[in-house]
Amino acid sequence: MRRSWARQRARLFEAAPAAATASGTGAVSRSADHLVMGRDFKRTRRSRRSNLWTWTPALAGAVIAALFLVSLRSSILRVSYELADALKMETELLERQRTLSVEVGALRNPKVLQGRASNLDLGRPERVLDLTETIRTP
C-alpha cells in the first residue's frame, strides 16, 4: 500500500504543473505544493514505530538501572547479615575469653594449687637441684 500511495502522489504532483501551465498561471505557488485537488498529502503524524524507537533507549536504561539497584540492595543485605553473624561470634568469643581468664586465675591461685597437690599426695621437695650449673659446664 505504501508504494502505491507514493506512486499516486507522484502522478498527482506531475499532473499539477501541467494543469497550471495549461490554465495560464505559469507556476504553482509554494504554499500549495502539498495540496493537490483539495487533498492534503503532507504527512502530519509520525508513525507509531518511531515513537517506540525513541523510547527504547530510555526503557533499556531504566531496566539496567533497576537491575543495578536490585543487585546493590541484595549486596547490602548480604553484608549486613554477615556483619550480624560476625558480631554474634565476637560476643561469644569475648564471653569465652572471660570465662577462661577466670579459670586461669583460679588455677594460679597458690591456695588452690596447694589443695590439689595434697589431693595428689605431693609434698614439699626435700632438696632442690640447680640445673643451670650443670648445663654451663662443657
VMD Tcl script that draws the C-alpha trace (Angstrom):
set ca {
  {0.00 0.00 0.00}
  {2.84 2.33 0.73}
  {4.36 2.05 -2.72}
  {1.03 2.56 -4.43}
  {0.40 5.68 -2.34}
  {3.79 7.04 -3.29}
  {3.09 6.36 -6.98}
  {-0.31 8.03 -6.79}
  {1.20 11.05 -5.11}
  {3.94 11.30 -7.71}
  {1.39 11.14 -10.52}
  {-0.71 13.87 -8.94}
  {2.29 16.19 -8.48}
  {3.40 15.62 -12.07}
  {-0.07 16.47 -13.32}
  {-0.34 19.67 -11.25}
  {2.31 21.76 -13.11}
  {0.87 20.68 -16.46}
  {-2.56 21.84 -15.37}
  {-1.12 25.12 -14.11}
  {0.63 25.84 -17.41}
  {-2.50 24.93 -19.34}
  {-4.57 27.37 -17.34}
  {-2.08 30.13 -17.99}
  {-0.86 30.88 -14.45}
  {2.63 29.61 -15.25}
  {3.78 28.25 -11.84}
  {2.38 26.57 -8.79}
  {2.71 28.54 -5.57}
  {4.96 27.15 -2.89}
  {2.23 27.15 -0.26}
  {0.10 24.88 -2.42}
  {2.87 22.35 -3.15}
  {1.42 19.84 -0.75}
  {-2.20 20.46 -1.83}
  {-3.44 18.80 -4.99}
  {-7.10 18.76 -5.95}
  {-8.27 19.60 -2.44}
  {-6.38 16.79 -0.71}
  {-3.62 17.33 1.84}
  {-0.78 14.92 1.14}
  {1.53 16.33 3.73}
  {2.29 13.83 6.46}
  {1.22 15.30 9.79}
  {1.50 12.29 12.11}
  {4.50 10.24 12.98}
  {4.23 6.53 12.74}
  {3.94 4.54 15.95}
  {7.13 2.68 15.22}
  {9.20 5.83 15.51}
  {7.73 6.50 18.97}
  {8.74 3.03 20.06}
  {12.30 3.53 18.88}
  {12.60 6.87 20.68}
  {11.57 5.30 23.99}
  {13.58 2.10 23.64}
  {16.92 3.50 24.90}
  {15.19 5.17 27.83}
  {13.40 1.96 28.74}
  {16.60 -0.07 28.39}
  {18.41 2.43 30.61}
  {15.64 2.25 33.20}
  {15.76 -1.56 33.23}
  {19.55 -1.56 33.60}
  {19.34 0.99 36.43}
  {16.66 -1.08 38.17}
  {18.77 -4.24 37.90}
  {21.77 -2.36 39.27}
  {19.74 -1.12 42.23}
  {18.39 -4.60 42.93}
  {21.88 -6.10 42.89}
  {23.17 -3.30 45.11}
  {20.34 -3.87 47.60}
  {20.97 -7.61 47.71}
  {24.68 -7.00 48.28}
  {23.90 -4.63 51.14}
  {21.58 -7.19 52.73}
  {24.18 -9.97 52.39}
  {26.88 -7.83 54.00}
  {24.55 -6.79 56.84}
  {23.75 -10.46 57.61}
  {27.46 -11.31 57.58}
  {28.12 -8.38 59.93}
  {25.41 -9.56 62.32}
  {26.92 -13.08 62.33}
  {30.40 -11.66 62.96}
  {29.14 -9.54 65.88}
  {27.41 -12.56 67.40}
  {30.60 -14.61 67.10}
  {32.60 -11.76 68.64}
  {30.35 -11.62 71.70}
  {30.57 -15.42 72.11}
  {34.37 -15.32 71.88}
  {34.62 -12.45 74.36}
  {32.45 -14.36 76.83}
  {34.61 -17.47 76.39}
  {37.77 -15.38 76.91}
  {36.34 -14.01 80.17}
  {35.49 -17.47 81.50}
  {38.91 -18.87 80.54}
  {40.76 -15.96 82.12}
  {38.77 -16.53 85.36}
  {39.68 -20.24 85.21}
  {43.38 -19.48 84.65}
  {43.33 -17.06 87.58}
  {41.76 -19.74 89.76}
  {44.34 -22.34 88.71}
  {47.24 -20.00 89.50}
  {45.95 -19.28 92.99}
  {48.51 -20.72 95.49}
  {45.82 -21.99 97.87}
  {44.10 -23.90 95.05}
  {47.46 -25.34 93.95}
  {48.26 -26.46 97.48}
  {44.87 -28.17 97.81}
  {45.34 -30.03 94.53}
  {48.87 -31.07 95.47}
  {47.68 -32.50 98.77}
  {44.96 -34.46 96.93}
  {47.66 -35.99 94.71}
  {49.93 -36.74 97.73}
  {52.55 -34.26 96.61}
  {54.57 -32.68 99.38}
  {57.34 -30.18 99.68}
  {60.53 -31.21 97.93}
  {63.39 -32.41 100.17}
  {66.06 -30.84 98.03}
  {66.22 -28.51 95.04}
  {68.69 -29.08 92.24}
  {70.13 -26.14 90.40}
  {70.38 -27.26 86.77}
  {71.91 -24.06 85.47}
  {75.37 -25.01 86.80}
  {75.33 -28.42 85.15}
  {74.33 -27.01 81.81}
  {77.13 -24.44 81.74}
  {79.92 -26.95 82.07}
  {81.04 -28.40 78.80}
}
mol new
graphics top color blue
foreach p $ca { graphics top sphere $p radius 0.5 }
foreach p [lrange $ca 0 end-1] q [lrange $ca 1 end] { graphics top cylinder $p $q radius 0.2 }
display resetview
